[in-house]
Amino acid sequence: MIKTVHGGDVYRHPGVIDFSSNMNPLGTPERVIREAQESMTEICHYPDVRQEQLIRALSAYEKVPEEYLFCGNGAAEVIFAYAWALQPKQALILAPTFAEYEQALKSTGCAVRLYALRESDGYRLTRDFTEAITEDLDVAVLCNPNNPTGIPVDPELMREVIRTCRSRGVRLFVDECFQDFCDNPERLTVRGYLEEEPEIFILKAFTKRYAMAGLRLGYGMTSDADLLSRMRSAVQPWNVSIPAQKAGTAALHEEEYVEKARAVVRRERTYLKRSLKELGFQVFDSCANYIFFKGEEGLSEKLLPYGIMIRDCSNYHNLGNGYYRVAVRLHPDNERLIEALGMTRRMIERRDTETSDKRF
C-alpha cells in the first residue's frame, strides 16, 4: 500500500472541497483545456523530443535563453533529474519543506542535512542559515516561498545566501513554483542571477500557476549547460506528452488570468488569515496561495464529514500533530471552510465544558 504524503488525494475522498492541494483558485484556463483536447488528434505521433514550441514560448515568458531551459513530466521529474545528474554527496534542505527534495536526493545515495526552521521566528529563514552552508556541501535547497509555510526568503538574505554558496563552492537549488501567487514575484526571483551564477538552478511548474496538475509539466532554468545535458540523459525520451506541450504553450499566453488569480488570492488570503485568527488558530504569515496554521490534533479528520479536506502537516520534518495547510480557494469555498472549522471548534468547546462539569 502506497502511503500518501501529499495533498490532493481526491480519489480516496470523492466529492470533497479540496483545500489540501494548492491549485490556482480560478481553475484551468479554457484555452489550455481546449488545446489539450484538440491535441488528442495528434497522439498517433511521438511528442516533439526537442519540445521546440514549448521551449520557445518559455524562453519568451521567462526572458531567458532557450538553452537555459529543461522541461519535465511535472516538477517532480525535474527534481529527480537534477539529483541524478548532479550525484551530490551532501545536501542541505529546510525542515519543514517539500518532501520531494529529500526523496530525490536520497535516491542517489546523497546524505541530507536538515536546517530546522523555528516557530519562534514564524518559520522564517534567518541569517544563521548561511552558517549552515559549509564547504563539505554539494548543494543547498530552498523553496521560496516555502511549502508548507508560504513564507518567502527576504531578498537581501537570498543575496547573502547566493554569495555564501559561491564563496564555498556549493550549488543552490531554488524552487520558485509558488512565487506567481505572491504580490511582488519579481522581487523574490533569482532569475536575474542565472547568467553570472551557473551554480544556481531554478525550479518552476505549470501545476499550480495554471491548475494543470493532471497534465504533469514542470521546468527548470540554469546557465550550466553541462548539468542540463546530464539531466536530459537522466530522463526517458519523449518525457513530456503532446497534450502537456500544447497546453503548456497555450498557458503561457494567459497573462490576464495570472494577474486576476493573484488579485483573488490576495483578497481571499487576507480573509482566511483574519477568519482563522478570529477562530483562535495560530496563523503564520504566508504570501502564497495557501495558509499555514496551528490548531488542535485531528482537525483534518474532523472536517471530512463536512466534505472538506485540508492538509495535515504532521508528516513534515520539524512539525508534529496540530499543524495544517489550507489552499486559498474562491470565496464561497473559503466561507464553507471557516464555517466548518467554527463548528468543529464549538463541538470541542462543548465537549470540554461537559467533561469539566462531570468532574464537579
Stockholm file with secondary structure:
# STOCKHOLM 1.0

chainA/1-360         MIKTVHGGDVYRHPGVIDFSSNMNPLGTPERVIREAQESMTEICHYPDVRQEQLIRALSAYEKVPEEYLFCGNGAAEVIFAYAWALQPKQALILAPTFAEYEQALKSTGCAVRLYALRESDGYRLTRDFTEAITEDLDVAVLCNPNNPTGIPVDPELMREVIRTCRSRGVRLFVDECFQDFCDNPERLTVRGYLEEEPEIFILKAFTKRYAMAGLRLGYGMTSDADLLSRMRSAVQPWNVSIPAQKAGTAALHEEEYVEKARAVVRRERTYLKRSLKELGFQVFDSCANYIFFKGEEGLSEKLLPYGIMIRDCSNYHNLGNGYYRVAVRLHPDNERLIEALGMTRRMIERRDTETSDKRF
#=GR chainA/1-360 SS CCCCCSSCCTTSSTTCEECSSCCCTTCSCHHHHHHHHHGGGGTTSCCCTTCHHHHHHHHHHHTSCGGGEEEESHHHHHHHHHHHHHCCSEEEEEESCCHHHHHHHHHTTCEEEEEECCGGGTTCCCTTHHHHCCTTCSEEEEESSCTTTCCCCCHHHHHHHHHHHHHHTCEEEEECTTGGGSSCHHHHCCGGGTTTCTTEEEEEESTTTTTCGGGCCEEEECSCHHHHHHHHHTSCTTCSCHHHHHHHHHHTTCHHHHHHHHHHHHHHHHHHHHHHHHTTCEECCCCSSEEEEECCTTHHHHHGGGTEECEECTTSTTCCTTEEEEECCCHHHHHHHHHHHHHHHHHHHHHHHHHHHHHC
#=GC SS_cons         CCCCCSSCCTTSSTTCEECSSCCCTTCSCHHHHHHHHHGGGGTTSCCCTTCHHHHHHHHHHHTSCGGGEEEESHHHHHHHHHHHHHCCSEEEEEESCCHHHHHHHHHTTCEEEEEECCGGGTTCCCTTHHHHCCTTCSEEEEESSCTTTCCCCCHHHHHHHHHHHHHHTCEEEEECTTGGGSSCHHHHCCGGGTTTCTTEEEEEESTTTTTCGGGCCEEEECSCHHHHHHHHHTSCTTCSCHHHHHHHHHHTTCHHHHHHHHHHHHHHHHHHHHHHHHTTCEECCCCSSEEEEECCTTHHHHHGGGTEECEECTTSTTCCTTEEEEECCCHHHHHHHHHHHHHHHHHHHHHHHHHHHHHC
//
